[in-house]
Amino acid sequence: MSAVRRLAASRLFWAAIAALVVALALPIWVSGYILGLLTVGYFTAVFAMSWDLLFGFAGEVNFGPTFLIGLGAYTAGILNAQFSPDLPIWVCVAAGAGAAVTGGIALALPALRVSGPYFGLITLVAVQILQNFIIINSDLTGGEIGLTVPDVISIDARSNYFVALGFMIVAGGFLFGLSRSAIGLILQASGQDAVQAGALGFNVAKHKLFAFAVSAFFSGLSGALMVFYIGTASVGIFVDIAVGVQIIVAAVLGGRRTVLGAAIGAVFLIALAEALRPVGELANLIVSVVALLVILGFPNGFLGLVRGGSEA
């Protein structure tokens, strides 16, 4: 009963319930265009939450989240473009998630032998390698033009919206629960002081590898689903370094080590960029300045405001 009372007294809990109610009601009174923006925002939210698990808790600075996203997106897209209609969408999506996990573990095994900026540099190089692979093998990947997939999840904006919303809720619930579990506590301890955590008997490398695999799974799965929403896979959408920067900024804006805050930051950035579209090229500059001001003014992120400024 004490846990229930704490939950009922939590401002974060009631804020999450209110946000969920609003999100479920939105299709009743907003246009399909707005639903489309939010659909992209929800997929981006999963990218950001997955990144926050690895950085916020495990303490590993992954500068290349788009490597995992790109593996999932392109694997699913290539399978659909080459074998459709023999393979259903869900098989392509599952294959995309599996490819991301496989590639993520293959990257993490050598990368976790180093720490700090060296780990981040390795992930950044991995993005460059994937970009070059996509461009060189244009017959398979579509190259710089992009790969068009024949199938989509749905042509109905509301259906796509609810698929993305449901996926974000499930992914967010799992990642948040994991972050608050014993594994999450070990990851947090490892991220703050790996030597001390190891001295206490925890297998730091194993737990960080697990975090990387979970982050890769949800990143790849979200990338694969997004391919079948927009109908194409391209470097600029899934693998570009600028996309990775946006994901990192979203997680920090929402609140590091909160998981759920990353979703808030992602939707905020998508909405702000769209609102500033009329100003053209100045939009990126304004978004960057606003993000910088928010980070400097609210170190704990948006979720820190909901928690009353406590440690995120």
Number of C-alpha atoms within 10 A of each C-alpha: 6 7 8 9 9 11 13 12 11 13 14 18 14 13 14 12 12 11 13 14 11 11 14 13 11 16 17 8 7 10 12 14 10 15 19 18 15 23 25 20 24 28 25 29 34 32 33 31 36 31 32 33 29 26 23 25 26 28 22 24 21 23 24 26 31 32 32 35 30 29 31 35 35 31 24 32 31 20 21 24 19 13 11 15 11 9 13 13 21 13 13 27 27 19 21 32 29 21 25 32 25 17 19 24 19 12 19 21 15 11 17 19 10 13 13 12 13 14 20 18 16 19 24 19 14 20 23 16 12 19 23 14 13 23 18 14 12 14 10 15 23 20 19 16 14 18 23 19 21 14 20 17 17 13 11 10 18 18 15 21 26 17 19 25 22 14 19 25 17 13 20 22 14 11 25 18 14 17 24 12 12 11 17 20 15 22 31 24 20 24 20 15 13 20 13 13 18 15 10 9 8 17 15 23 17 13 17 25 19 18 27 27 23 22 28 31 25 27 33 38 32 28 34 30 28 30 26 25 24 16 16 22 29 24 24 14 19 25 26 20 21 13 18 24 14 18 30 26 21 31 31 26 30 33 29 27 25 26 30 26 28 35 29 24 30 31 22 20 22 20 15 16 15 13 11 15 12 10 10 8 10 11 17 15 10 15 16 14 12 14 19 14 13 17 18 12 10 17 19 25 27 23 26 21 17 15 15 12 14 10 15 20
